[in-house]
Amino acid sequence: MRLTMDLQFPFTTAAGVSITSLELRRLKVKDLKAIGKQAGSDEVLLEILGISRMCNIIPEDLDEMDAADYQQVKVRFLEYLGVTPASPVRDGSTSEVVPVSAE
């Protein structure tokens, strides 16, 4: 399953490529193994490497991503890992949850 997420704040990579959206893919066990080997016990590096694999961009390009967009991608990353429950992300793929009175 792949999901395209439009960025609120597009950015340009060091190679001069303009990034306006990201295609996110679910990670596999082989991804987790590779990420774990590279990151060791560094949790921040583990997250960055995981997100870069999920988005198919190099970790250095994440440095240029706006923090607000990064947080939205991070939510999806944690959701894909099963760390957090599914939640609405402003990428057009989910609807907003609206509470309804039981009366």
Steps between C-alpha positions, in 0.01 A plus 500: 500500500635842405372836608580837345527781751504861378740719696375819655848650456677364189880496510799459271757225549876558488489360145253775402191278480177668612296278732131592518365161607630169631397149411493299821527125502455251780824359636587132504703297749804521271475882525492481878807274503697737277394804702593328827848411371567860397348676800605270783348639820462858371120551504509828307712346224270197495202729438678703231622190317155342521325808368752542220442137391125540529514813279777374270721804555848518649527596868689820417204626299281474810717777649332748263142390577287739703443381856120507464511273195753275674265457795219393267729245330620383842139434610452276197835326563407417859156388387654265241721353773195444720637732770202737488140442390382624163423869512388758246788656305440803282596332175158451348498125569297508820197683626477706815340325795209699640349408837125434496272521801342171611165677554 
